[in-house]
Amino acid sequence: MAVKYDKLFLKLQDRNMTAMDLTRAAGFSGNIMTRIKRNEYISLESIETICSVLQCKVDDIVEFVRVEEVLK
């Protein structure tokens, strides 16, 4: 299985937030947002922080898919 963060970027759009806004609000380094943009794994702690900032649930921002779907 692989992870996709497309839902996160849709949620940011809905809230008129940029990836940089989230990075600042969550206190992340730019490395974490780079990993998210590449659909790479980030720590559960980072996901928890994002959910706290956006006041949402994990399944609102993360989707697990088959590896073949990510490669499309």
N, C-alpha and C positions, 0 to 999 in steps of 0.2 A: 504494500500500500504506500501511497505517497500523499503528501499534504498540499492543498491549494488554499490560497488566501483571497481568492476573488471576492468572496462575500465581505471580507474586511474592507476592500477598496470600495465596494458598493455602499457599505455602511458609512464610510468616510465621506463619500459623495453626498449621501442623504443628509449628513450633518454639516455640509459645507466645510469640511476639514481637509487639509492636505496631509500627505504622509509626514511632512516636516512638523506639522502641528501635533500629530500624534506622537512623534518622536520626542518632541519637547515636553508634552503633557505627561508622557509616561516616564520621562527621564532616561530614555534609551540612548545608546551610542548609535551612530549611523550604521554600524555593522548589523544591528538587528533588523533595521528596515531593509537593508540590502538583502539579507537572507529571506525576508518575507517576500520581497519583490521577485526573488528567484525561486519561490515556492520551496525553500529549504526548511528543514526543521528548526524551530526555536524552542527554548525551554518552556516548560509548563508555567514556570514563574513569570516569564515574559507574556505568555498568553493570558495569565491571570491579571497581570497589570493592564493589558489592553482592555480586557473585559471590564475592569474596574473603571478605567478612564471613560470608556464608551457606555458604561452601564448596560452591558449585554451579557449573553451567555456564550459559551465556547462555540456551540454549533451555529451561532449567528455570524461568526467570523472565520471559522476553520471548516474545511471539508476534506475528508479522506476519500481518495479515489484510487483506482488501479493505476499502476505505473504507466500503462499504455495510454491512458487518458491525458496524463501530464505531458507526454511526449508529442501530443498532437499540436 
